[in-house]
Amino acid sequence: MSRRRKFHLYLTVVTLCTGFLVATSFETTKLTRKERLNDQLFQQETQLNDRILSEKEQNRHLENQLIDLQRQVGKVEEAMAQQKSEAADTLAQLEAARMLSGVVAVEGPGLVITMQDSQSAASSSDIANYIVHEQDVRLVVNELRAAGAEAISINGQRLVSNSSIRCVGPTIIVNGIKSAAPFVISAIGNPETMESALHLPGGVLQSLQDFVQIDLAKKEKVQLPAFVGDAKTKHS
């Protein structure tokens, strides 16, 4: 074999080996890159899963906080509703007390009773039997109170717990104020109940009807003034 042919043979062998090595190196490089890429993807997937789990745990924690806050808000709302109810009850009691004490003007449905001297008084030898006396007015007032009257006035004078009704001649003094007949008694309360109480058999109206004139009128709105004076002072 000539040197030239040997050279070509060696060159061919070297070329083939080089090609094989290059090809092997390329495949190895491709495999290494693929493994690295797969490893990176795995790491990224692992990190993403860890982040998802962390987010889920945080969301669960926030949901628990929200539930606790909703419970606290519910308790506060219940307490506020209770306080509001108690305040409304207190206000209602205060208004009722103010009405009963007579310190404020009031209005509402009620009854107006007008008491006048009897027309028989002029022709009677005993005039005193046919004129309105303080005990007559007091009987009507007491019957109205027993029938649930919430507030009462006589000729514009508001009655309070220690108001007195006194007779001086043909006049009556209420809260220190003198007035003459006719005597208008205004009462706030249930009109039907108060009227029925006054009309009871053997009651106030039946006992007075032969001696004085009494007229009743049910009203949808009766206005009573506030008490004027010192409620602590007993009017004698």
C-alpha positions, 0 to 999 in steps of 0.5 A: 500500500502506498503512502498516499493511500495510507494517508487517505485511510488514516484521514478517513478513520480520523474523520469518522472518529471525530464525527462520532465524537462530535455527534456523541458530544452533541447528543450528550449536550442535548441530553444534559440540557434537557435534564437541566431544563427538566430539573428547572421545570421541576423546581419551578413546579415545586416552588409554585406548588409551595406558593399555592399551598402557602396562599391556601393557608393564608386564605384559610387564616383570613377566612377564620379572621373574617368569621371571628370579625363577623361574630364580633360585629354580630355581638356589637349589633346585638348590644346596640339593638339592646341598648336602643331598645332599652333607650326607647323603653327609658324614653317611653317611661320618661314621657309617661312620667312627664305626662303624669307629672304634668310638666309638659303640654299633651294632646290625644284622644279623650273626653270633655265633660262640661258641668253647669249649675242646674236650671232648677237652681233659680226656682228652688228654695235650696239653691245649694242643691242645684249648683256644682260643688267641688265634691261633684267635680272631684267625683268626676275626676276620680272616676276618670282616673279610675278609668285610666285617664292619663292626664286631666285639666279643669278649666285649663288648670292641669291636675298633678299628684298634689293638686286640690279642688276647693270650693269658695262660694259659687267658685272652685279653686284649682292649683290656686286659680279661681274659676266659676261654672261652667267647669270643663273637665278635659281628660286624655285616655280611651274615650269609650272606657272613660264614658262607660265608667261615668255611665255605670248604673248607680255611678257618678252621672246617675247620682248627679244628673238630678242636681247639676247639668253634665254634658259629655263629648268624645274627642279625637284630639284633646289638648291639655296645657302643662302644669304651671306652678310648684308641683311640690307645693300642696294647694290647700 
